[in-house]
Amino acid sequence: MASTQKLIDLVTEAQSELDAQNYGRANAKLSKLTTLLVDKMVKKQASKAAENTQKMTEAFAAFNTQKITDALAAFKDKDPDEIAAELLAQGHRGARSSLRRCPMARYLSAADGQVLIDGIFANFDAGSVLLDENVQQFVHRFDRGAFPDLVDPDQDRWA
């Protein structure tokens, strides 16, 4: 990137060439000065755009994490049987031993696009959230055959 002194020197040189009526040389100096100024502005704008993109990415991740955390808060003080009843009442049925088609994954996906449940974490584009122990227990029990009313026979290979 051009230093401020280099830009000042080019202006001075261009002025000297104009005073000497060397219009071709003056034009070349001014052209170089214009190129350096534009380059400096473009780099500054690119840096600012990269900074803004990073801030937006961080805000998006925080927003999505908060949506998943808020959705999981509905089950904070519920045991696995109560979680199953709540999911069934909301129509979230699914497949056993499926990362993306279990009822909890479908419930959370309704809050934030595609969410994968591995039994310990809710994983999504912006990161992951540790599931509370009661939710982990629900997922484990569902995958082992508990809560048959939550099984969607069209999705479950074990049904």
C-alpha positions in Angstrom: 0.0 0.0 0.0 1.3 3.5 -0.8 2.5 5.6 2.0 1.2 9.1 2.5 4.6 10.5 1.8 4.8 8.7 -1.5 1.5 10.1 -2.5 2.6 13.6 -1.6 5.8 13.2 -3.6 3.8 12.1 -6.7 1.7 15.2 -6.4 4.8 17.4 -6.0 6.4 15.7 -9.0 3.3 16.1 -11.1 3.1 19.8 -10.2 6.7 20.3 -11.2 6.1 18.6 -14.5 3.1 20.8 -15.1 5.1 23.9 -14.3 7.7 22.8 -16.8 5.0 22.2 -19.3 5.9 18.5 -19.5 2.3 17.5 -19.8 3.0 13.9 -20.8 5.1 13.3 -17.7 2.6 15.2 -15.5 -0.2 13.0 -16.9 1.9 9.9 -16.2 2.5 11.0 -12.6 -1.2 11.9 -12.1 -2.2 8.5 -13.5 0.1 6.7 -11.1 -1.2 8.8 -8.3 -4.8 7.9 -9.2 -3.9 4.2 -9.4 -2.3 4.3 -6.0 -5.2 6.2 -4.4 -7.8 3.8 -5.9 -5.7 0.8 -4.8 -5.5 2.3 -1.3 -9.3 2.9 -1.2 -10.1 -0.6 -2.5 -7.8 -2.3 0.0 -9.4 -0.3 2.8 -12.9 -1.2 1.6 -12.0 -4.8 1.2 -10.6 -4.9 4.7 -13.7 -3.2 6.1 -15.9 -5.7 4.1 -13.9 -8.7 5.6 -14.3 -7.2 9.1 -18.1 -6.7 8.6 -18.4 -10.3 7.2 -16.7 -11.7 10.2 -18.9 -9.7 12.6 -22.0 -10.9 10.7 -20.8 -14.5 10.8 -20.3 -14.2 14.6 -23.7 -12.6 15.1 -25.3 -15.3 13.0 -23.7 -18.1 15.0 -24.7 -16.5 18.3 -28.2 -16.0 17.0 -28.6 -19.6 15.9 -27.0 -20.9 19.1 -29.5 -18.8 21.1 -32.4 -20.2 19.0 -31.4 -23.8 19.7 -30.7 -23.0 23.4 -34.1 -21.3 23.7 -35.8 -24.3 22.0 -34.1 -26.8 24.4 -35.1 -24.7 27.4 -38.6 -26.0 27.0 -37.3 -29.4 28.3 -35.1 -28.0 31.1 -37.0 -29.5 34.0 -38.7 -32.3 32.3 -37.9 -36.0 32.5 -37.6 -38.1 29.3 -41.3 -39.3 29.6 -42.5 -35.6 29.7 -40.2 -34.7 26.8 -41.7 -37.5 24.8 -45.2 -36.4 25.6 -44.4 -32.8 24.6 -42.8 -33.8 21.3 -45.8 -36.1 20.5 -48.2 -33.2 21.4 -46.4 -31.0 18.9 -46.4 -33.6 16.2 -42.6 -34.3 16.2 -42.3 -38.0 15.3 -39.3 -39.6 13.7 -36.8 -42.4 13.2 -34.8 -44.2 15.8 -31.0 -44.0 15.6 -31.1 -41.2 13.1 -29.1 -38.1 13.5 -31.5 -35.8 11.5 -34.8 -37.6 11.7 -35.3 -38.3 15.4 -38.1 -36.4 17.0 -35.7 -34.1 18.9 -33.8 -33.3 15.7 -37.0 -32.5 14.0 -38.2 -30.3 16.9 -34.9 -28.3 16.9 -34.8 -28.2 13.1 -38.2 -26.3 13.2 -36.4 -23.7 15.3 -33.2 -23.5 13.1 -33.0 -25.3 9.8 -31.2 -28.6 9.9 -30.1 -29.9 13.3 -28.4 -33.2 13.8 -28.7 -34.9 17.2 -25.8 -37.3 18.1 -27.2 -38.1 21.6 -24.9 -35.7 23.3 -24.9 -32.5 21.2 -27.3 -30.7 18.9 -25.1 -29.9 15.9 -26.1 -27.2 13.3 -24.4 -25.0 10.7 -23.2 -22.4 13.3 -21.9 -24.8 15.9 -23.2 -27.2 18.5 -24.9 -27.1 21.9 -24.5 -29.7 24.6 -27.8 -31.4 25.4 -29.0 -31.4 29.0 -28.7 -34.9 30.6 -32.5 -35.4 30.6 -32.6 -34.7 26.8 -29.7 -37.1 26.3 -31.6 -39.7 28.3 -34.7 -39.1 26.1 -32.6 -39.6 22.9 -30.9 -42.7 24.2 -34.2 -44.3 25.4 -35.9 -43.4 22.1 -33.1 -44.9 20.1 -33.4 -48.1 22.2 -37.1 -48.5 21.5 -38.9 -46.5 24.1 -41.7 -44.1 23.2 -43.1 -46.1 20.2 -45.8 -43.4 19.7 -43.0 -41.1 18.5 -41.8 -43.5 15.8 -42.8 -42.4 12.2 -43.1 -45.8 10.4 -42.4 -44.2 7.1 -39.1 -42.9 8.3 -37.9 -45.6 10.8 -36.0 -48.5 9.4 -36.7 -50.5 12.6 -40.5 -50.0 12.6 
